Amino acid sequence: KLSYSLLLYREGSQPFHKRGIPVLFIPGNAGSGKQVRSMASEAAREHVRNSSRGHLDFWAVDFEDELSALSGDLLLSQTKF
């Protein structure tokens, strides 16, 4: 059985509450939800620079580095998650 997960990543030392602007990161083939860090860091910097509204909550789906481009069954499982 596959055990996918949804991860919350927040840049900096923001308090833990889910009230920010949600951003969903879905990795591609053989990707990891942990890849959200670099994208979130850059996006958070731009958000602060261009907007004074709230903060961003980055949600990342972790598909366990699966080779989904090679399997229709895996894509179906990921879609259902």
N, C-alpha and C positions, 0 to 999 in steps of 0.2 A: 504494500500500500504506500502511495506517495504522501509525503507530509509537507505540503506547501505552507508558506506562512506570509503574513503581512507585517512589515516592520515599520515603525515610526522613527523617523530621523529628524532631529531638529538641530540646526546650526547654533553654536554658542551655548550659553548657559541659561536658556529660557526655562521657566517653570513648566512642570508637566501638567498641562491641560490641553485638551483638543479643541481649541477655539481659533486657531490660525486659519489662514487660507490653505485649503487642501491642494496638494500637488501629488499626482500619482505617477510613479516611475515603474514601468514594466520592462524588464531586461529582455534582450533578444536571445537568439540561439546561444546556448552555453553560457548565458549571462547569470549574474548573481545580483540579488537585491542589495548586496553590500556596495555595489557600484554607485549607489545613490549618493554616496558621500561627496565625491568630486563635483557632480552636477549640482547638488544641493548647496554646496559651499559657494559656487559661482553665482547661482541663481539668488541666493540670500543676499549676497553683496550687491547685486544689481537691484534687487527689490528695495533694500535700504537706501541705496543711492537715488532711486527714482520715485519712491513712494514713502509716505509717512504712515501708511495704514497697516497696523498689525504686524504679524510675522507669518512665515510660511511653515506649514506642517507637511513634511515630505513623507509620503507613504510609499513603500517599495514592496513589490511582490517578489518573494524569493522562491524560484522554481528549482532550487538545488542544482544549478549549473547543467540542467538537462539539455541534451542535443535535440531540441524540439524540431528543428528544421528537417530532421531525418525521419520523423515519425508522426504520422497523422494521429495515432492513438494518444501520444503525449500532448499534441496540440489540443485535442478534444478534452483531455483531463485538465489542462491548464485553462481552457475556456470555461469549463464548468466551475473551476475554483473561483 
